[in-house]
Amino acid sequence: MAGDALRIDKLLWHLRLSKSRSLAQALIAEGHVRLNGIRVEKPSVEAKLGDRITLPRGEGALAIRLLSIPQRRGPATEAQACYDEI
């Protein structure tokens, strides 16, 4: 029973795009995360199905489209099934 939205800090952690929730919160605080092209200012902002999320990855950036909301931080294959890279 997955919800329709999830806090973005928790989402990044569940999707294995951040090693911990506190690191996800730090990325957000530094202004590196965008939701639908708008800089995320608070970790409590909720991401919904179909949203586009952009964050730094190595020397570039990773842009994803959210396909489903994960219930937990599961294996990498389960996490990757929840989004498409764009």
PyMOL Python script that loads the backbone (N, CA, C, O; Angstrom):
from pymol import cmd

cmd.read_pdbstr("""\
ATOM      1  N   MET A   1       0.844  -1.179   0.000  1.00  0.00           N
ATOM      2  CA  MET A   1       0.000   0.000   0.000  1.00  0.00           C
ATOM      3  C   MET A   1       0.893   1.248   0.000  1.00  0.00           C
ATOM      4  O   MET A   1       1.118   1.855   1.047  1.00  0.00           O
ATOM      5  N   ALA A   2       1.379   1.611  -1.136  1.00  0.00           N
ATOM      6  CA  ALA A   2       2.245   2.783  -1.254  1.00  0.00           C
ATOM      7  C   ALA A   2       1.402   4.049  -1.290  1.00  0.00           C
ATOM      8  O   ALA A   2       0.317   4.073  -1.871  1.00  0.00           O
ATOM      9  N   GLY A   3       1.914   5.091  -0.666  1.00  0.00           N
ATOM     10  CA  GLY A   3       1.207   6.366  -0.665  1.00  0.00           C
ATOM     11  C   GLY A   3       1.385   7.091  -1.985  1.00  0.00           C
ATOM     12  O   GLY A   3       2.069   6.608  -2.888  1.00  0.00           O
ATOM     13  N   ASP A   4       0.765   8.251  -2.088  1.00  0.00           N
ATOM     14  CA  ASP A   4       0.848   9.044  -3.311  1.00  0.00           C
ATOM     15  C   ASP A   4       1.996  10.036  -3.274  1.00  0.00           C
ATOM     16  O   ASP A   4       2.340  10.610  -4.307  1.00  0.00           O
ATOM     17  N   ALA A   5       2.600  10.256  -2.104  1.00  0.00           N
ATOM     18  CA  ALA A   5       3.685  11.227  -1.969  1.00  0.00           C
ATOM     19  C   ALA A   5       4.594  10.799  -0.813  1.00  0.00           C
ATOM     20  O   ALA A   5       4.199  10.031   0.064  1.00  0.00           O
ATOM     21  N   LEU A   6       5.823  11.321  -0.842  1.00  0.00           N
ATOM     22  CA  LEU A   6       6.799  11.004   0.200  1.00  0.00           C
ATOM     23  C   LEU A   6       7.757  12.176   0.334  1.00  0.00           C
ATOM     24  O   LEU A   6       8.120  12.802  -0.662  1.00  0.00           O
ATOM     25  N   ARG A   7       8.164  12.474   1.554  1.00  0.00           N
ATOM     26  CA  ARG A   7       9.166  13.531   1.783  1.00  0.00           C
ATOM     27  C   ARG A   7      10.357  13.287   0.873  1.00  0.00           C
ATOM     28  O   ARG A   7      10.781  12.144   0.701  1.00  0.00           O
ATOM     29  N   ILE A   8      10.894  14.332   0.298  1.00  0.00           N
ATOM     30  CA  ILE A   8      11.974  14.160  -0.679  1.00  0.00           C
ATOM     31  C   ILE A   8      13.256  13.617  -0.057  1.00  0.00           C
ATOM     32  O   ILE A   8      13.981  12.874  -0.718  1.00  0.00           O
ATOM     33  N   ASP A   9      13.559  13.965   1.199  1.00  0.00           N
ATOM     34  CA  ASP A   9      14.766  13.417   1.824  1.00  0.00           C
ATOM     35  C   ASP A   9      14.647  11.906   2.007  1.00  0.00           C
ATOM     36  O   ASP A   9      15.592  11.161   1.748  1.00  0.00           O
ATOM     37  N   LYS A  10      13.487  11.471   2.450  1.00  0.00           N
ATOM     38  CA  LYS A  10      13.241  10.045   2.642  1.00  0.00           C
ATOM     39  C   LYS A  10      13.209   9.320   1.295  1.00  0.00           C
ATOM     40  O   LYS A  10      13.684   8.190   1.180  1.00  0.00           O
ATOM     41  N   LEU A  11      12.650   9.971   0.288  1.00  0.00           N
ATOM     42  CA  LEU A  11      12.579   9.387  -1.053  1.00  0.00           C
ATOM     43  C   LEU A  11      13.971   9.139  -1.627  1.00  0.00           C
ATOM     44  O   LEU A  11      14.240   8.063  -2.161  1.00  0.00           O
ATOM     45  N   LEU A  12      14.854  10.130  -1.520  1.00  0.00           N
ATOM     46  CA  LEU A  12      16.215   9.978  -2.046  1.00  0.00           C
ATOM     47  C   LEU A  12      16.939   8.827  -1.353  1.00  0.00           C
ATOM     48  O   LEU A  12      17.721   8.111  -1.979  1.00  0.00           O
ATOM     49  N   TRP A  13      16.679   8.655  -0.074  1.00  0.00           N
ATOM     50  CA  TRP A  13      17.286   7.563   0.673  1.00  0.00           C
ATOM     51  C   TRP A  13      16.694   6.219   0.247  1.00  0.00           C
ATOM     52  O   TRP A  13      17.434   5.262   0.017  1.00  0.00           O
ATOM     53  N   HIS A  14      15.368   6.143   0.141  1.00  0.00           N
ATOM     54  CA  HIS A  14      14.702   4.905  -0.276  1.00  0.00           C
ATOM     55  C   HIS A  14      15.124   4.491  -1.677  1.00  0.00           C
ATOM     56  O   HIS A  14      15.262   3.300  -1.958  1.00  0.00           O
ATOM     57  N   LEU A  15      15.332   5.472  -2.565  1.00  0.00           N
ATOM     58  CA  LEU A  15      15.719   5.171  -3.946  1.00  0.00           C
ATOM     59  C   LEU A  15      17.213   4.890  -4.086  1.00  0.00           C
ATOM     60  O   LEU A  15      17.703   4.648  -5.189  1.00  0.00           O
ATOM     61  N   ARG A  16      17.928   4.921  -2.971  1.00  0.00           N
ATOM     62  CA  ARG A  16      19.376   4.682  -2.939  1.00  0.00           C
ATOM     63  C   ARG A  16      20.143   5.722  -3.749  1.00  0.00           C
ATOM     64  O   ARG A  16      21.196   5.422  -4.311  1.00  0.00           O
ATOM     65  N   LEU A  17      19.621   6.935  -3.810  1.00  0.00           N
ATOM     66  CA  LEU A  17      20.310   8.047  -4.460  1.00  0.00           C
ATOM     67  C   LEU A  17      21.121   8.829  -3.436  1.00  0.00           C
ATOM     68  O   LEU A  17      21.882   9.729  -3.791  1.00  0.00           O
ATOM     69  N   SER A  18      20.952   8.482  -2.170  1.00  0.00           N
ATOM     70  CA  SER A  18      21.711   9.068  -1.074  1.00  0.00           C
ATOM     71  C   SER A  18      22.023   7.943  -0.088  1.00  0.00           C
ATOM     72  O   SER A  18      21.181   7.078   0.154  1.00  0.00           O
ATOM     73  N   LYS A  19      23.227   7.952   0.479  1.00  0.00           N
ATOM     74  CA  LYS A  19      23.622   6.881   1.394  1.00  0.00           C
ATOM     75  C   LYS A  19      22.892   6.933   2.723  1.00  0.00           C
ATOM     76  O   LYS A  19      22.752   5.914   3.399  1.00  0.00           O
ATOM     77  N   SER A  20      22.423   8.124   3.102  1.00  0.00           N
ATOM     78  CA  SER A  20      21.670   8.250   4.346  1.00  0.00           C
ATOM     79  C   SER A  20      20.677   9.399   4.205  1.00  0.00           C
ATOM     80  O   SER A  20      20.780  10.230   3.303  1.00  0.00           O
ATOM     81  N   ARG A  21      19.733   9.421   5.104  1.00  0.00           N
ATOM     82  CA  ARG A  21      18.741  10.490   5.080  1.00  0.00           C
ATOM     83  C   ARG A  21      19.382  11.829   5.436  1.00  0.00           C
ATOM     84  O   ARG A  21      19.006  12.865   4.887  1.00  0.00           O
ATOM     85  N   SER A  22      20.348  11.811   6.353  1.00  0.00           N
ATOM     86  CA  SER A  22      21.006  13.057   6.737  1.00  0.00           C
ATOM     87  C   SER A  22      21.845  13.611   5.578  1.00  0.00           C
ATOM     88  O   SER A  22      21.944  14.829   5.427  1.00  0.00           O
ATOM     89  N   LEU A  23      22.444  12.752   4.768  1.00  0.00           N
ATOM     90  CA  LEU A  23      23.171  13.228   3.584  1.00  0.00           C
ATOM     91  C   LEU A  23      22.205  13.816   2.553  1.00  0.00           C
ATOM     92  O   LEU A  23      22.527  14.796   1.881  1.00  0.00           O
ATOM     93  N   ALA A  24      21.027  13.216   2.433  1.00  0.00           N
ATOM     94  CA  ALA A  24      20.007  13.762   1.534  1.00  0.00           C
ATOM     95  C   ALA A  24      19.572  15.146   2.022  1.00  0.00           C
ATOM     96  O   ALA A  24      19.395  16.062   1.219  1.00  0.00           O
ATOM     97  N   GLN A  25      19.402  15.293   3.327  1.00  0.00           N
ATOM     98  CA  GLN A  25      19.018  16.589   3.892  1.00  0.00           C
ATOM     99  C   GLN A  25      20.105  17.630   3.660  1.00  0.00           C
ATOM    100  O   GLN A  25      19.805  18.801   3.427  1.00  0.00           O
ATOM    101  N   ALA A  26      21.369  17.210   3.723  1.00  0.00           N
ATOM    102  CA  ALA A  26      22.477  18.133   3.474  1.00  0.00           C
ATOM    103  C   ALA A  26      22.491  18.584   2.021  1.00  0.00           C
ATOM    104  O   ALA A  26      22.714  19.763   1.746  1.00  0.00           O
ATOM    105  N   LEU A  27      22.255  17.663   1.083  1.00  0.00           N
ATOM    106  CA  LEU A  27      22.176  18.020  -0.341  1.00  0.00           C
ATOM    107  C   LEU A  27      21.084  19.056  -0.576  1.00  0.00           C
ATOM    108  O   LEU A  27      21.268  20.012  -1.329  1.00  0.00           O
ATOM    109  N   ILE A  28      19.949  18.852   0.078  1.00  0.00           N
ATOM    110  CA  ILE A  28      18.816  19.777  -0.062  1.00  0.00           C
ATOM    111  C   ILE A  28      19.175  21.134   0.539  1.00  0.00           C
ATOM    112  O   ILE A  28      18.911  22.173  -0.066  1.00  0.00           O
ATOM    113  N   ALA A  29      19.776  21.125   1.725  1.00  0.00           N
ATOM    114  CA  ALA A  29      20.143  22.377   2.398  1.00  0.00           C
ATOM    115  C   ALA A  29      21.141  23.185   1.579  1.00  0.00           C
ATOM    116  O   ALA A  29      21.122  24.415   1.612  1.00  0.00           O
ATOM    117  N   GLU A  30      22.010  22.499   0.846  1.00  0.00           N
ATOM    118  CA  GLU A  30      22.998  23.174   0.017  1.00  0.00           C
ATOM    119  C   GLU A  30      22.416  23.659  -1.308  1.00  0.00           C
ATOM    120  O   GLU A  30      23.105  24.325  -2.081  1.00  0.00           O
ATOM    121  N   GLY A  31      21.146  23.328  -1.575  1.00  0.00           N
ATOM    122  CA  GLY A  31      20.475  23.812  -2.778  1.00  0.00           C
ATOM    123  C   GLY A  31      20.779  23.010  -4.030  1.00  0.00           C
ATOM    124  O   GLY A  31      20.651  23.527  -5.140  1.00  0.00           O
ATOM    125  N   HIS A  32      21.184  21.743  -3.869  1.00  0.00           N
ATOM    126  CA  HIS A  32      21.573  20.931  -5.020  1.00  0.00           C
ATOM    127  C   HIS A  32      20.448  20.090  -5.603  1.00  0.00           C
ATOM    128  O   HIS A  32      20.641  19.462  -6.645  1.00  0.00           O
ATOM    129  N   VAL A  33      19.292  20.055  -4.978  1.00  0.00           N
ATOM    130  CA  VAL A  33      18.199  19.195  -5.444  1.00  0.00           C
ATOM    131  C   VAL A  33      17.090  20.051  -6.038  1.00  0.00           C
ATOM    132  O   VAL A  33      16.693  21.066  -5.467  1.00  0.00           O
ATOM    133  N   ARG A  34      16.596  19.617  -7.204  1.00  0.00           N
ATOM    134  CA  ARG A  34      15.485  20.313  -7.864  1.00  0.00           C
ATOM    135  C   ARG A  34      14.328  19.349  -8.060  1.00  0.00           C
ATOM    136  O   ARG A  34      14.520  18.180  -8.394  1.00  0.00           O
ATOM    137  N   LEU A  35      13.127  19.860  -7.846  1.00  0.00           N
ATOM    138  CA  LEU A  35      11.895  19.101  -8.041  1.00  0.00           C
ATOM    139  C   LEU A  35      11.096  19.826  -9.104  1.00  0.00           C
ATOM    140  O   LEU A  35      10.657  20.957  -8.893  1.00  0.00           O
ATOM    141  N   ASN A  36      10.905  19.184 -10.246  1.00  0.00           N
ATOM    142  CA  ASN A  36      10.205  19.790 -11.383  1.00  0.00           C
ATOM    143  C   ASN A  36      10.825  21.132 -11.776  1.00  0.00           C
ATOM    144  O   ASN A  36      10.119  22.080 -12.117  1.00  0.00           O
ATOM    145  N   GLY A  37      12.152  21.192 -11.722  1.00  0.00           N
ATOM    146  CA  GLY A  37      12.884  22.383 -12.147  1.00  0.00           C
ATOM    147  C   GLY A  37      13.011  23.481 -11.102  1.00  0.00           C
ATOM    148  O   GLY A  37      13.642  24.505 -11.363  1.00  0.00           O
ATOM    149  N   ILE A  38      12.421  23.288  -9.921  1.00  0.00           N
ATOM    150  CA  ILE A  38      12.462  24.302  -8.862  1.00  0.00           C
ATOM    151  C   ILE A  38      13.330  23.786  -7.719  1.00  0.00           C
ATOM    152  O   ILE A  38      13.177  22.648  -7.275  1.00  0.00           O
ATOM    153  N   ARG A  39      14.246  24.638  -7.248  1.00  0.00           N
ATOM    154  CA  ARG A  39      15.137  24.239  -6.156  1.00  0.00           C
ATOM    155  C   ARG A  39      14.320  23.892  -4.908  1.00  0.00           C
ATOM    156  O   ARG A  39      13.432  24.640  -4.498  1.00  0.00           O
ATOM    157  N   VAL A  40      14.643  22.745  -4.319  1.00  0.00           N
ATOM    158  CA  VAL A  40      13.986  22.302  -3.090  1.00  0.00           C
ATOM    159  C   VAL A  40      14.684  22.985  -1.925  1.00  0.00           C
ATOM    160  O   VAL A  40      15.906  22.908  -1.797  1.00  0.00           O
ATOM    161  N   GLU A  41      13.913  23.652  -1.077  1.00  0.00           N
ATOM    162  CA  GLU A  41      14.489  24.387   0.042  1.00  0.00           C
ATOM    163  C   GLU A  41      14.342  23.676   1.382  1.00  0.00           C
ATOM    164  O   GLU A  41      15.070  23.976   2.329  1.00  0.00           O
ATOM    165  N   LYS A  42      13.396  22.728   1.465  1.00  0.00           N
ATOM    166  CA  LYS A  42      13.164  22.024   2.728  1.00  0.00           C
ATOM    167  C   LYS A  42      13.087  20.522   2.474  1.00  0.00           C
ATOM    168  O   LYS A  42      12.520  20.099   1.466  1.00  0.00           O
ATOM    169  N   PRO A  43      13.647  19.712   3.369  1.00  0.00           N
ATOM    170  CA  PRO A  43      13.573  18.261   3.199  1.00  0.00           C
ATOM    171  C   PRO A  43      12.156  17.706   3.345  1.00  0.00           C
ATOM    172  O   PRO A  43      11.903  16.558   2.982  1.00  0.00           O
ATOM    173  N   SER A  44      11.236  18.505   3.870  1.00  0.00           N
ATOM    174  CA  SER A  44       9.868  18.035   4.078  1.00  0.00           C
ATOM    175  C   SER A  44       8.992  18.183   2.828  1.00  0.00           C
ATOM    176  O   SER A  44       7.831  17.772   2.843  1.00  0.00           O
ATOM    177  N   VAL A  45       9.529  18.761   1.751  1.00  0.00           N
ATOM    178  CA  VAL A  45       8.758  18.895   0.506  1.00  0.00           C
ATOM    179  C   VAL A  45       8.419  17.497   0.013  1.00  0.00           C
ATOM    180  O   VAL A  45       9.270  16.608   0.007  1.00  0.00           O
ATOM    181  N   GLU A  46       7.162  17.307  -0.404  1.00  0.00           N
ATOM    182  CA  GLU A  46       6.732  15.988  -0.844  1.00  0.00           C
ATOM    183  C   GLU A  46       6.853  15.837  -2.350  1.00  0.00           C
ATOM    184  O   GLU A  46       6.489  16.730  -3.114  1.00  0.00           O
ATOM    185  N   ALA A  47       7.372  14.684  -2.761  1.00  0.00           N
ATOM    186  CA  ALA A  47       7.462  14.327  -4.177  1.00  0.00           C
ATOM    187  C   ALA A  47       6.320  13.371  -4.493  1.00  0.00           C
ATOM    188  O   ALA A  47       5.986  12.494  -3.696  1.00  0.00           O
ATOM    189  N   LYS A  48       5.723  13.557  -5.678  1.00  0.00           N
ATOM    190  CA  LYS A  48       4.579  12.751  -6.093  1.00  0.00           C
ATOM    191  C   LYS A  48       4.912  11.978  -7.365  1.00  0.00           C
ATOM    192  O   LYS A  48       5.921  12.243  -8.018  1.00  0.00           O
ATOM    193  N   LEU A  49       4.062  11.029  -7.705  1.00  0.00           N
ATOM    194  CA  LEU A  49       4.245  10.256  -8.929  1.00  0.00           C
ATOM    195  C   LEU A  49       4.348  11.191 -10.125  1.00  0.00           C
ATOM    196  O   LEU A  49       3.599  12.163 -10.224  1.00  0.00           O
ATOM    197  N   GLY A  50       5.270  10.901 -11.029  1.00  0.00           N
ATOM    198  CA  GLY A  50       5.444  11.698 -12.228  1.00  0.00           C
ATOM    199  C   GLY A  50       6.362  12.897 -12.059  1.00  0.00           C
ATOM    200  O   GLY A  50       6.724  13.531 -13.050  1.00  0.00           O
ATOM    201  N   ASP A  51       6.749  13.225 -10.830  1.00  0.00           N
ATOM    202  CA  ASP A  51       7.644  14.369 -10.594  1.00  0.00           C
ATOM    203  C   ASP A  51       9.023  14.096 -11.184  1.00  0.00           C
ATOM    204  O   ASP A  51       9.464  12.950 -11.271  1.00  0.00           O
ATOM    205  N   ARG A  52       9.695  15.178 -11.589  1.00  0.00           N
ATOM    206  CA  ARG A  52      11.073  15.104 -12.071  1.00  0.00           C
ATOM    207  C   ARG A  52      11.990  15.614 -10.969  1.00  0.00           C
ATOM    208  O   ARG A  52      11.767  16.689 -10.413  1.00  0.00           O
ATOM    209  N   ILE A  53      13.015  14.843 -10.659  1.00  0.00           N
ATOM    210  CA  ILE A  53      13.970  15.208  -9.616  1.00  0.00           C
ATOM    211  C   ILE A  53      15.360  15.247 -10.244  1.00  0.00           C
ATOM    212  O   ILE A  53      15.755  14.332 -10.967  1.00  0.00           O
ATOM    213  N   THR A  54      16.092  16.315  -9.958  1.00  0.00           N
ATOM    214  CA  THR A  54      17.460  16.459 -10.460  1.00  0.00           C
ATOM    215  C   THR A  54      18.385  16.654  -9.272  1.00  0.00           C
ATOM    216  O   THR A  54      18.089  17.432  -8.365  1.00  0.00           O
ATOM    217  N   LEU A  55      19.514  15.938  -9.279  1.00  0.00           N
ATOM    218  CA  LEU A  55      20.491  16.069  -8.207  1.00  0.00           C
ATOM    219  C   LEU A  55      21.884  15.791  -8.765  1.00  0.00           C
ATOM    220  O   LEU A  55      22.015  15.158  -9.812  1.00  0.00           O
ATOM    221  N   PRO A  56      22.925  16.258  -8.076  1.00  0.00           N
ATOM    222  CA  PRO A  56      24.285  16.039  -8.573  1.00  0.00           C
ATOM    223  C   PRO A  56      24.676  14.564  -8.522  1.00  0.00           C
ATOM    224  O   PRO A  56      24.319  13.837  -7.595  1.00  0.00           O
ATOM    225  N   ARG A  57      25.414  14.147  -9.537  1.00  0.00           N
ATOM    226  CA  ARG A  57      25.916  12.774  -9.570  1.00  0.00           C
ATOM    227  C   ARG A  57      27.296  12.823 -10.220  1.00  0.00           C
ATOM    228  O   ARG A  57      27.408  13.014 -11.431  1.00  0.00           O
ATOM    229  N   GLY A  58      28.340  12.652  -9.420  1.00  0.00           N
ATOM    230  CA  GLY A  58      29.701  12.736  -9.939  1.00  0.00           C
ATOM    231  C   GLY A  58      29.981  14.144 -10.445  1.00  0.00           C
ATOM    232  O   GLY A  58      29.736  15.121  -9.737  1.00  0.00           O
ATOM    233  N   GLU A  59      30.491  14.251 -11.659  1.00  0.00           N
ATOM    234  CA  GLU A  59      30.798  15.558 -12.258  1.00  0.00           C
ATOM    235  C   GLU A  59      29.576  16.182 -12.926  1.00  0.00           C
ATOM    236  O   GLU A  59      29.598  17.362 -13.276  1.00  0.00           O
ATOM    237  N   GLY A  60      28.519  15.408 -13.103  1.00  0.00           N
ATOM    238  CA  GLY A  60      27.329  15.906 -13.793  1.00  0.00           C
ATOM    239  C   GLY A  60      26.113  15.924 -12.891  1.00  0.00           C
ATOM    240  O   GLY A  60      26.201  16.190 -11.693  1.00  0.00           O
ATOM    241  N   ALA A  61      24.977  15.633 -13.501  1.00  0.00           N
ATOM    242  CA  ALA A  61      23.720  15.617 -12.756  1.00  0.00           C
ATOM    243  C   ALA A  61      22.906  14.397 -13.176  1.00  0.00           C
ATOM    244  O   ALA A  61      23.049  13.889 -14.288  1.00  0.00           O
ATOM    245  N   LEU A  62      22.061  13.944 -12.278  1.00  0.00           N
ATOM    246  CA  LEU A  62      21.157  12.839 -12.544  1.00  0.00           C
ATOM    247  C   LEU A  62      19.744  13.399 -12.531  1.00  0.00           C
ATOM    248  O   LEU A  62      19.340  14.059 -11.574  1.00  0.00           O
ATOM    249  N   ALA A  63      18.995  13.133 -13.591  1.00  0.00           N
ATOM    250  CA  ALA A  63      17.596  13.558 -13.667  1.00  0.00           C
ATOM    251  C   ALA A  63      16.739  12.302 -13.772  1.00  0.00           C
ATOM    252  O   ALA A  63      16.985  11.437 -14.612  1.00  0.00           O
ATOM    253  N   ILE A  64      15.724  12.212 -12.903  1.00  0.00           N
ATOM    254  CA  ILE A  64      14.845  11.044 -12.899  1.00  0.00           C
ATOM    255  C   ILE A  64      13.390  11.481 -12.936  1.00  0.00           C
ATOM    256  O   ILE A  64      13.054  12.610 -12.580  1.00  0.00           O
ATOM    257  N   ARG A  65      12.526  10.557 -13.379  1.00  0.00           N
ATOM    258  CA  ARG A  65      11.076  10.748 -13.308  1.00  0.00           C
ATOM    259  C   ARG A  65      10.543   9.654 -12.404  1.00  0.00           C
ATOM    260  O   ARG A  65      10.824   8.475 -12.620  1.00  0.00           O
ATOM    261  N   LEU A  66       9.782  10.033 -11.404  1.00  0.00           N
ATOM    262  CA  LEU A  66       9.285   9.112 -10.388  1.00  0.00           C
ATOM    263  C   LEU A  66       8.112   8.297 -10.938  1.00  0.00           C
ATOM    264  O   LEU A  66       7.085   8.856 -11.323  1.00  0.00           O
ATOM    265  N   LEU A  67       8.275   6.965 -10.971  1.00  0.00           N
ATOM    266  CA  LEU A  67       7.239   6.070 -11.486  1.00  0.00           C
ATOM    267  C   LEU A  67       6.372   5.485 -10.381  1.00  0.00           C
ATOM    268  O   LEU A  67       5.189   5.215 -10.588  1.00  0.00           O
ATOM    269  N   SER A  68       6.963   5.290  -9.209  1.00  0.00           N
ATOM    270  CA  SER A  68       6.217   4.767  -8.065  1.00  0.00           C
ATOM    271  C   SER A  68       6.896   5.224  -6.784  1.00  0.00           C
ATOM    272  O   SER A  68       8.076   5.575  -6.780  1.00  0.00           O
ATOM    273  N   ILE A  69       6.141   5.213  -5.711  1.00  0.00           N
ATOM    274  CA  ILE A  69       6.650   5.637  -4.403  1.00  0.00           C
ATOM    275  C   ILE A  69       7.064   4.383  -3.630  1.00  0.00           C
ATOM    276  O   ILE A  69       6.220   3.537  -3.333  1.00  0.00           O
ATOM    277  N   PRO A  70       8.356   4.252  -3.301  1.00  0.00           N
ATOM    278  CA  PRO A  70       8.789   3.068  -2.553  1.00  0.00           C
ATOM    279  C   PRO A  70       8.317   3.120  -1.101  1.00  0.00           C
ATOM    280  O   PRO A  70       8.256   4.188  -0.492  1.00  0.00           O
ATOM    281  N   GLN A  71       7.989   1.961  -0.565  1.00  0.00           N
ATOM    282  CA  GLN A  71       7.554   1.872   0.835  1.00  0.00           C
ATOM    283  C   GLN A  71       8.738   1.775   1.784  1.00  0.00           C
ATOM    284  O   GLN A  71       8.635   2.127   2.959  1.00  0.00           O
ATOM    285  N   ARG A  72       9.868   1.292   1.263  1.00  0.00           N
ATOM    286  CA  ARG A  72      11.016   1.041   2.121  1.00  0.00           C
ATOM    287  C   ARG A  72      12.298   1.219   1.328  1.00  0.00           C
ATOM    288  O   ARG A  72      12.266   1.403   0.111  1.00  0.00           O
ATOM    289  N   ARG A  73      13.423   1.163   2.020  1.00  0.00           N
ATOM    290  CA  ARG A  73      14.722   1.165   1.363  1.00  0.00           C
ATOM    291  C   ARG A  73      15.076  -0.295   1.115  1.00  0.00           C
ATOM    292  O   ARG A  73      15.636  -0.970   1.979  1.00  0.00           O
ATOM    293  N   GLY A  74      14.743  -0.761  -0.061  1.00  0.00           N
ATOM    294  CA  GLY A  74      14.975  -2.164  -0.412  1.00  0.00           C
ATOM    295  C   GLY A  74      16.232  -2.325  -1.236  1.00  0.00           C
ATOM    296  O   GLY A  74      17.087  -1.440  -1.261  1.00  0.00           O
ATOM    297  N   PRO A  75      16.344  -3.460  -1.911  1.00  0.00           N
ATOM    298  CA  PRO A  75      17.502  -3.714  -2.763  1.00  0.00           C
ATOM    299  C   PRO A  75      17.564  -2.705  -3.921  1.00  0.00           C
ATOM    300  O   PRO A  75      16.562  -2.085  -4.273  1.00  0.00           O
ATOM    301  N   ALA A  76      18.750  -2.558  -4.496  1.00  0.00           N
ATOM    302  CA  ALA A  76      18.957  -1.585  -5.573  1.00  0.00           C
ATOM    303  C   ALA A  76      18.014  -1.833  -6.756  1.00  0.00           C
ATOM    304  O   ALA A  76      17.498  -0.883  -7.345  1.00  0.00           O
ATOM    305  N   THR A  77      17.791  -3.094  -7.103  1.00  0.00           N
ATOM    306  CA  THR A  77      16.909  -3.389  -8.238  1.00  0.00           C
ATOM    307  C   THR A  77      15.479  -2.925  -7.964  1.00  0.00           C
ATOM    308  O   THR A  77      14.801  -2.429  -8.863  1.00  0.00           O
ATOM    309  N   GLU A  78      15.030  -3.085  -6.737  1.00  0.00           N
ATOM    310  CA  GLU A  78      13.687  -2.628  -6.350  1.00  0.00           C
ATOM    311  C   GLU A  78      13.612  -1.105  -6.408  1.00  0.00           C
ATOM    312  O   GLU A  78      12.615  -0.544  -6.862  1.00  0.00           O
ATOM    313  N   ALA A  79      14.662  -0.443  -5.950  1.00  0.00           N
ATOM    314  CA  ALA A  79      14.707   1.019  -5.955  1.00  0.00           C
ATOM    315  C   ALA A  79      14.730   1.551  -7.384  1.00  0.00           C
ATOM    316  O   ALA A  79      14.019   2.506  -7.695  1.00  0.00           O
ATOM    317  N   GLN A  80      15.534   0.952  -8.254  1.00  0.00           N
ATOM    318  CA  GLN A  80      15.663   1.423  -9.635  1.00  0.00           C
ATOM    319  C   GLN A  80      14.377   1.237 -10.433  1.00  0.00           C
ATOM    320  O   GLN A  80      14.158   1.942 -11.418  1.00  0.00           O
ATOM    321  N   ALA A  81      13.530   0.307 -10.027  1.00  0.00           N
ATOM    322  CA  ALA A  81      12.258   0.098 -10.708  1.00  0.00           C
ATOM    323  C   ALA A  81      11.269   1.227 -10.428  1.00  0.00           C
ATOM    324  O   ALA A  81      10.243   1.329 -11.100  1.00  0.00           O
ATOM    325  N   CYS A  82      11.564   2.065  -9.454  1.00  0.00           N
ATOM    326  CA  CYS A  82      10.661   3.152  -9.059  1.00  0.00           C
ATOM    327  C   CYS A  82      10.868   4.436  -9.868  1.00  0.00           C
ATOM    328  O   CYS A  82      10.089   5.380  -9.733  1.00  0.00           O
ATOM    329  N   TYR A  83      11.919   4.482 -10.715  1.00  0.00           N
ATOM    330  CA  TYR A  83      12.169   5.703 -11.479  1.00  0.00           C
ATOM    331  C   TYR A  83      12.800   5.400 -12.834  1.00  0.00           C
ATOM    332  O   TYR A  83      13.388   4.338 -13.043  1.00  0.00           O
ATOM    333  N   ASP A  84      12.664   6.358 -13.748  1.00  0.00           N
ATOM    334  CA  ASP A  84      13.328   6.322 -15.054  1.00  0.00           C
ATOM    335  C   ASP A  84      14.339   7.450 -15.097  1.00  0.00           C
ATOM    336  O   ASP A  84      14.050   8.560 -14.650  1.00  0.00           O
ATOM    337  N   GLU A  85      15.515   7.181 -15.627  1.00  0.00           N
ATOM    338  CA  GLU A  85      16.474   8.275 -15.849  1.00  0.00           C
ATOM    339  C   GLU A  85      16.055   9.025 -17.106  1.00  0.00           C
ATOM    340  O   GLU A  85      15.665   8.422 -18.106  1.00  0.00           O
ATOM    341  N   ILE A  86      16.144  10.365 -17.039  1.00  0.00           N
ATOM    342  CA  ILE A  86      15.788  11.177 -18.208  1.00  0.00           C
ATOM    343  C   ILE A  86      16.939  12.091 -18.580  1.00  0.00           C
ATOM    344  O   ILE A  86      16.835  12.855 -19.539  1.00  0.00           O
TER     345      ILE A  86
END
""", "prot")
cmd.dss("prot")
cmd.show_as("cartoon", "prot")
cmd.util.cbc("prot")
cmd.orient("prot")
